[in-house]
Amino acid sequence: MECVVQGIIETQHVEALEILLQGLCGVHKERLRIHEICLKSGPNLGAVASEVRLLCDLEQPEPTWTVRHIGGAMRGAGAEQISVLVRTMVESKVSKNVLRLFYALGYKLDHELLRVGFAFHFQRGAQITVTVSSVNKMLKLHATDEAVPVTPGIQMVEVTAPASAENYAEVVSAVSSFCEYLAPLLHLSKPGISTGVVPTAAAAAASLMSDGGGTTL
């Protein structure tokens, strides 16, 4: 399973966010260019629809593929009281023939996206990953070179951390604590809960840019 929160930030403030993340994480960013293909099962595969995502990492010299299945979110009173979504998630490395395989199994293309940006991977009470990316849609099938932004001027920020049934409470706490450092620039919440851009972002970004991110927190 994994813990996840998401938010949005205006593209003009992404550089300031990168400076902040660099200071918080103490590691170098990794460039991100992911072709994401979302497939949904056909009626021949059961009454309950199944959805898988195929992720092609275009930053690698030889593109690599990953299949990801996101399951249901944790339910109950405890889940409602925390600000982080805890959900089941399974992923595995696969070969470049994976798309052909899922088509043969009866899955159909639902949509595809191109995510371009950067990511930070670091340890801070949990193994946390922060991705900052523009989300782009393809005007033609698989035409990543012709992708255009879904929301021009806005980028998505996602914070995730792997968890288990035994330690998810500790991971939730670590993710929540980390997100507090980003609060002046953006608000992070459970996926599907849109909070928009924060009014303090411009002032916080200006402060970070003038400081240059010289302080490691």
C-alpha positions in Angstrom: 0.0 0.0 0.0 1.0 3.6 -0.2 0.3 7.0 1.4 -0.4 9.9 -1.0 -1.4 13.5 -1.1 -1.6 15.9 -4.1 -1.8 19.6 -4.8 -1.2 22.1 -7.5 1.1 25.0 -8.0 1.4 27.7 -10.6 4.3 27.1 -13.0 5.8 30.5 -12.2 6.5 29.3 -8.6 7.9 25.9 -9.5 11.5 27.1 -9.3 11.0 28.3 -5.8 9.4 25.0 -4.8 12.5 23.2 -6.3 14.8 25.4 -4.1 12.7 24.6 -1.0 12.7 20.8 -1.8 16.4 20.8 -2.5 17.0 22.4 1.0 14.6 20.0 2.7 15.7 16.8 1.0 19.5 17.3 0.6 19.5 15.2 -2.6 19.6 16.1 -6.3 16.4 16.0 -8.3 15.7 13.5 -11.0 14.3 14.5 -14.3 10.8 13.1 -15.0 9.3 12.2 -18.4 6.6 9.6 -18.1 4.2 8.4 -20.7 1.2 7.1 -18.8 -1.3 4.8 -20.5 -4.5 4.1 -18.6 -6.3 0.9 -19.6 -9.7 -0.4 -18.5 -11.0 -4.0 -18.6 -13.7 -5.0 -21.1 -17.0 -6.7 -20.1 -15.4 -10.1 -20.9 -13.1 -9.7 -17.8 -15.8 -9.6 -15.2 -18.7 -7.4 -13.9 -16.4 -5.2 -11.9 -14.2 -2.9 -14.0 -10.5 -3.1 -13.5 -8.0 -0.3 -14.3 -4.3 -0.5 -14.8 -1.7 2.1 -15.7 1.3 1.4 -17.9 4.1 3.9 -17.2 6.9 4.3 -19.8 10.0 6.1 -18.4 11.2 8.2 -21.4 14.2 9.6 -19.5 16.0 6.3 -19.6 18.4 5.6 -22.5 16.2 2.6 -23.3 12.6 3.4 -22.2 11.5 1.1 -19.3 8.0 0.0 -18.5 6.1 -0.4 -15.2 2.6 -1.7 -14.7 0.6 -0.2 -11.7 -2.7 -1.1 -10.2 -4.2 1.2 -7.7 -6.8 -0.4 -5.4 -9.3 0.9 -2.9 -8.6 3.4 -0.2 -8.6 2.6 3.5 -12.1 3.2 5.0 -13.5 3.8 8.4 -13.5 6.5 11.0 -9.7 6.4 11.3 -9.3 7.0 7.6 -11.6 10.0 7.7 -9.7 11.7 10.4 -6.3 11.7 8.7 -5.3 14.1 5.9 -3.4 11.5 3.9 -4.9 8.9 1.6 -3.9 5.3 2.4 -4.6 3.0 -0.5 -3.5 -0.4 -1.9 -1.1 -0.2 -4.8 0.8 -2.9 -6.7 3.4 -2.2 -9.3 6.0 -4.3 -11.2 8.6 -3.8 -13.9 7.5 -5.3 -17.2 8.8 -5.6 -20.8 8.0 -3.4 -23.7 5.4 -5.9 -24.9 3.1 -5.2 -22.0 0.7 -3.0 -24.0 0.2 -5.8 -26.5 -0.4 -8.3 -23.7 -3.1 -6.2 -22.0 -4.9 -5.6 -25.3 -4.8 -9.4 -25.9 -6.4 -9.8 -22.4 -9.3 -7.6 -23.4 -8.3 -4.3 -21.9 -9.1 -1.1 -23.8 -7.3 2.3 -23.9 -9.1 4.8 -21.7 -6.7 7.7 -21.9 -3.0 8.6 -22.0 -0.9 11.4 -20.5 2.6 12.7 -20.6 4.0 13.9 -17.3 7.1 16.1 -17.5 9.0 17.5 -14.5 11.2 16.3 -11.7 11.2 14.2 -8.6 13.0 14.0 -5.3 13.5 10.6 -3.5 14.6 10.8 0.2 14.3 9.3 3.7 12.5 11.5 6.3 10.7 9.3 8.7 9.6 7.2 5.7 10.8 6.7 2.1 9.2 9.7 0.5 8.9 10.7 -3.1 7.9 14.2 -4.3 7.0 14.6 -7.9 6.4 18.0 -9.6 5.1 17.7 -13.2 3.0 19.3 -15.9 0.3 17.0 -17.1 0.0 16.8 -20.9 -2.5 15.2 -23.2 -1.8 13.6 -26.6 -3.6 14.9 -29.7 -2.8 11.8 -31.6 -2.4 8.2 -30.3 1.0 7.8 -28.5 2.3 11.1 -30.0 4.3 12.2 -27.0 6.2 14.8 -29.0 3.0 16.6 -29.8 1.6 16.6 -26.2 -0.1 19.8 -25.0 -0.7 20.9 -21.3 -4.1 19.9 -19.8 -4.0 22.9 -17.5 -1.5 25.5 -18.9 0.3 27.4 -16.2 -0.4 24.8 -13.5 1.7 21.8 -12.4 0.8 18.9 -10.2 2.7 18.1 -7.0 2.4 14.6 -5.5 3.9 13.2 -2.3 3.9 9.4 -1.9 5.5 6.9 0.5 5.2 3.1 0.6 3.5 1.7 3.7 2.2 -1.5 5.1 -0.7 -2.6 7.4 1.8 -2.5 10.3 3.4 0.9 9.8 1.0 3.1 7.8 0.3 5.3 10.9 4.0 6.2 11.2 4.2 6.8 7.4 1.1 9.0 7.5 2.7 11.0 10.3 5.9 11.4 8.3 4.2 12.6 5.2 1.9 15.0 7.1 4.9 16.5 8.9 6.8 16.9 5.7 3.9 18.6 3.9 3.8 21.3 6.6 7.1 22.6 5.3 5.5 23.2 1.9 2.4 24.9 3.2 3.4 28.5 2.3 3.7 27.4 -1.4 0.9 24.9 -1.8 -1.7 22.9 0.0 -1.6 19.1 -0.2 -4.6 17.0 0.4 -6.1 13.6 -0.5 -6.4 13.0 -4.3 -9.8 14.2 -5.6 -10.1 17.0 -3.1 -9.2 20.2 -5.0 -8.0 23.1 -2.8 -6.6 25.3 -5.6 -3.5 27.5 -5.3 -2.7 29.1 -1.9 -2.8 32.9 -1.5 0.6 33.0 0.2 2.4 31.3 -2.7 3.7 34.5 -4.4 5.2 36.0 -1.3 6.7 32.6 -0.2 8.2 32.1 -3.7 9.7 35.6 -3.7 11.3 35.0 -0.3 12.8 31.7 -1.4 14.1 33.1 -4.7 15.8 36.0 -2.9 17.3 33.6 -0.3 18.4 31.2 -2.9 17.6 28.2 -0.9 20.9 28.3 1.0 19.5 26.9 4.3 19.0 23.2 4.7 16.2 22.5 7.1 
